[in-house]
Amino acid sequence: MVEWYLFLPQVRLSAADVTDRARCAEASGFSGIAFIDHLEAPGQPDENICEAMGIATWVAAKTERLRIGHLVLCDAFRHPAVLAKQAVTLSDASEGRFELGLGAGSWPAEFTRFSVGQQDPVARVEQLERHLALIRQYWGDDGGGVVPQAPRRSHPIPVVLGGTGRRMMGVVRRYADWWNLPVNHLDKLAGLAPSAGAARVSVQLMVGYVRAGADPDAVRRVSARRFGHLGSGLICGDAEELIGRFADLAMQGVERFYVWFADFAAPDSLQEFGESVISGFPGVVAAPRSEPPEAAQTGPAARR
């Protein structure tokens, strides 16, 4: 069975707007929700954007079943000891519904504006790996001379990592429970999936959903105008067409879809998507995923 997550960038949305969409997603059959983590909205520095861990905590308190996460938290914004503590606190408070999505940072302009992080992408990935090792030690998962924090976590906290670069894929193999393929790299799925090692595969997709009674051409035009730059990461269609596209990806080993709606997740769209796409999605048996020799027996999944 695949999992369905709502990807909801919290730009130009109030906490109430986000809560309404989260509750609607929960009622419509989504398994989880994921936010973004930026100090300013990418490309829109004057727009409102809620802080990532704050909005995740608020939504966790306002929902009952929905799993909560991010695509992805920026490693540079939080000391690993602080992030490890935040993750355990939110996981315990939500009774195990928090997932730690973490990345090296994708918007260097805000690093300059707010004097955080490093501009060198290689250095950022290297720091991310060091911090992941420390987080595991703070959780008490590994030794290394770091005293585990108290309280110890009482629920598993899955680690979600994204990216496509060679160094990043190495970090995925060593630390990730889930590897997420970003929306603008969907064409790289077949080539990169074997490099994810034991991590389960998710993809992020922008969806131009043609609801019942809607004009398909109009939906495609608006979606392309807003998000055509995402290339193959933008898919448009009615329920039947979307089920076909999702089923094809599931056959390639994708186990989770982060659905990003071109209409900014209008509640009516979430409800109809749940009734027609999620409820109508068939059981799919994925083809076995081959792994390169260096990826074998690595990563959290291999240690469980």
C-alpha positions in Angstrom: 0.0 0.0 0.0 1.3 3.4 -0.9 1.1 6.4 1.5 -0.4 9.8 0.6 1.0 13.0 2.1 -0.1 16.5 1.5 2.8 18.8 0.7 1.8 22.2 2.0 4.2 25.1 1.8 3.0 27.5 4.5 3.5 30.6 2.4 0.6 33.2 2.5 -1.3 30.9 4.8 -2.3 31.7 8.3 -2.1 29.1 11.0 -5.9 28.8 10.8 -5.6 28.2 7.0 -3.0 25.5 7.5 -5.1 23.8 10.2 -8.2 23.8 8.0 -6.3 22.1 5.2 -4.6 19.6 7.6 -7.9 18.6 9.1 -9.4 18.2 5.7 -6.5 16.1 4.5 -6.8 13.9 7.5 -10.5 13.4 6.9 -9.9 12.7 3.2 -7.5 9.8 3.7 -4.1 11.4 3.6 -1.6 9.7 5.9 0.5 12.8 6.6 1.4 16.4 5.9 4.8 18.0 5.2 5.8 21.7 5.4 8.8 23.7 4.2 11.5 25.3 6.3 12.6 28.8 5.2 13.3 32.1 7.0 11.8 33.9 4.0 9.5 32.6 1.3 11.8 31.5 -1.6 11.7 34.2 -4.3 9.0 36.1 -2.3 10.8 37.7 0.7 7.9 40.0 1.5 5.4 37.2 1.8 4.3 35.7 5.1 5.7 32.3 6.1 5.2 30.5 9.4 8.2 28.9 11.1 8.5 25.2 10.3 8.6 23.5 13.7 6.1 25.9 15.2 3.5 25.2 12.5 4.2 21.4 12.7 3.6 21.5 16.5 0.4 23.4 16.1 -0.9 21.1 13.4 0.0 18.0 15.5 -2.0 19.4 18.4 -5.0 20.0 16.1 -5.1 16.6 14.4 -5.4 13.0 15.7 -4.0 10.7 13.1 -2.0 12.7 10.6 1.7 12.2 10.6 3.7 15.4 10.6 6.9 16.3 8.9 8.8 18.5 6.5 10.4 18.6 3.0 12.7 19.5 4.6 14.0 21.2 7.7 17.2 23.1 7.0 20.2 21.7 8.9 21.8 25.1 9.2 18.9 26.7 11.2 19.2 24.5 14.3 22.0 23.1 16.4 21.8 19.3 16.3 21.3 19.0 20.1 18.3 21.4 19.9 16.8 19.6 16.9 17.2 16.2 18.5 15.4 17.5 21.6 12.6 19.2 19.5 12.1 16.0 17.5 11.7 13.8 20.6 9.4 16.4 22.2 7.1 16.6 19.2 7.2 12.8 18.6 6.2 12.1 22.2 3.6 14.8 22.3 2.0 13.5 19.1 2.2 9.9 20.2 4.7 9.0 17.5 3.4 11.0 14.6 6.5 13.1 13.9 9.0 12.4 11.1 12.4 14.2 10.9 12.8 15.5 7.3 16.2 17.1 7.1 18.3 18.7 4.3 21.4 20.7 3.6 19.5 23.8 2.5 18.3 24.9 -0.9 18.1 28.7 -0.8 21.5 30.2 -0.1 20.1 33.7 -0.5 18.6 33.5 2.9 21.9 32.2 4.4 23.4 35.5 3.3 20.5 37.7 4.4 20.3 36.1 7.9 24.0 35.2 8.4 23.4 31.5 8.9 24.8 28.5 7.1 27.4 28.1 4.5 27.4 28.9 0.8 29.5 26.0 -0.2 27.1 23.1 -1.0 29.7 20.4 -0.4 30.4 21.8 3.1 26.7 21.9 3.8 26.2 18.2 2.9 29.3 17.3 5.0 27.9 19.2 8.0 24.5 17.6 7.5 26.1 14.1 7.8 28.0 15.2 11.0 24.8 16.5 12.5 22.8 13.4 11.6 25.4 11.3 13.4 25.2 13.6 16.5 21.4 13.4 16.4 21.5 9.6 16.6 23.9 9.8 19.5 21.6 12.3 21.3 18.8 9.9 20.8 20.9 7.1 22.2 21.0 5.1 19.0 24.8 5.1 18.6 27.8 5.6 20.9 30.5 8.1 20.0 31.0 9.7 23.4 27.9 11.8 23.4 25.7 11.4 26.5 22.1 10.7 25.3 19.5 13.3 26.1 16.7 12.8 28.5 13.9 11.9 28.1 14.8 9.2 25.6 12.4 8.9 22.7 9.5 6.5 23.2 8.6 6.2 19.5 10.6 5.6 16.3 11.4 8.9 14.5 11.8 8.1 10.8 14.5 10.2 9.0 13.5 11.6 5.6 16.3 12.9 3.4 16.0 14.3 -0.1 18.4 15.1 -2.9 20.0 13.7 -5.9 23.8 14.5 -5.7 26.4 11.8 -5.3 27.4 12.9 -1.8 23.8 13.3 -0.7 22.9 9.9 -1.9 25.7 8.5 0.2 24.2 10.2 3.3 20.8 8.8 2.3 22.2 5.3 2.3 23.8 5.7 5.7 21.0 7.6 7.6 17.7 7.7 5.8 14.6 5.6 6.4 13.0 7.4 3.5 14.6 9.0 0.4 12.5 11.7 -1.3 13.0 12.6 -4.9 12.4 16.3 -5.3 9.6 17.4 -7.7 12.0 18.9 -10.3 14.0 15.6 -10.7 11.3 13.1 -11.3 13.0 12.0 -14.5 15.9 10.7 -12.5 13.9 8.2 -10.5 15.0 5.0 -12.3 18.6 6.0 -12.3 18.9 7.1 -8.7 16.6 4.7 -6.8 19.2 1.9 -6.6 21.6 4.4 -4.9 19.1 4.9 -2.0 20.2 1.6 -0.5 17.6 0.3 2.1 15.8 3.7 2.3 12.2 3.6 1.1 11.3 5.8 -1.9 9.0 8.7 -2.0 8.4 11.3 -4.7 7.1 14.9 -4.6 4.6 15.8 -7.3 2.8 18.9 -8.3 -0.7 18.0 -9.3 -3.1 19.9 -11.5 -6.2 18.1 -10.4 -9.2 18.2 -12.8 -12.1 17.9 -10.5 -15.5 16.7 -11.6 -17.2 19.3 -13.8 -14.0 21.3 -14.2 -12.6 22.4 -17.6 -9.6 20.2 -18.2 -7.9 22.7 -20.5 -8.4 25.5 -18.1 -6.9 23.5 -15.2 -3.9 22.5 -17.4 -3.3 26.2 -18.5 -3.4 27.6 -15.0 -1.2 24.8 -13.6 1.3 25.2 -16.4 1.4 29.0 -15.9 2.1 28.6 -12.2 4.3 25.5 -12.2 5.3 24.6 -15.7 9.0 25.2 -14.7 8.8 21.9 -12.8 8.8 19.9 -16.0 7.9 16.3 -15.6 7.2 17.0 -11.9 3.9 18.6 -12.9 1.2 16.1 -13.7 -2.4 17.1 -14.7 -5.5 15.1 -15.1 -8.8 13.8 -13.7 -9.0 11.1 -11.2 -8.6 8.3 -13.7 -5.6 9.9 -15.4 -3.9 10.6 -12.1 -4.4 7.1 -10.8 -2.7 5.8 -13.9 0.3 8.1 -13.3 0.6 7.2 -9.6 0.3 3.5 -10.4 3.1 3.7 -12.8 5.4 5.3 -10.2 4.3 2.7 -7.6 5.3 0.0 -10.0 8.8 1.6 -10.0 9.0 1.2 -6.3 7.6 4.4 -5.0 5.9 3.9 -1.6 4.9 7.4 -0.7 3.5 10.4 -2.7 3.9 14.0 -1.4 1.1 15.7 -3.3 1.5 19.4 -4.0 -1.7 20.9 -5.4 -1.5 23.6 -8.1 -4.6 25.2 -6.6 -2.9 25.5 -3.3 -4.7 22.6 -1.7 -8.2 24.0 -1.8 -10.2 22.0 0.8 -12.8 20.9 -1.9 -9.9 19.5 -4.0 -8.5 17.6 -1.0 -11.9 16.1 -0.3 -12.5 15.0 -3.9 -9.0 13.8 -4.3 -9.4 11.6 -1.3 -12.8 10.2 -2.5 -11.7 9.6 -6.1 -7.9 9.0 -6.2 -6.9 7.8 -2.8 -9.9 5.6 -2.3 -9.8 4.4 -5.9 -6.1 3.6 -6.0 -5.4 -0.1 -6.7 -3.1 -2.3 -4.8 0.2 -2.3 -6.7 3.0 -4.8 -6.5 6.3 -3.0 -7.2 9.1 -4.6 -9.1 12.1 -5.5 -6.9 14.6 -2.7 -6.6 18.1 -3.5 -7.5 20.9 -2.1 -5.2 24.5 -1.4 -6.1 26.9 -3.5 -4.0 28.0 -0.5 -1.9 24.5 0.2 -0.9 23.8 -3.3 0.5 23.3 -3.6 4.3 23.6 0.1 5.0 21.1 2.6 6.4 18.6 2.5 9.2 16.3 -0.1 7.5 19.1 -2.6 7.2 19.9 -2.3 11.0 16.3 -2.9 12.1 
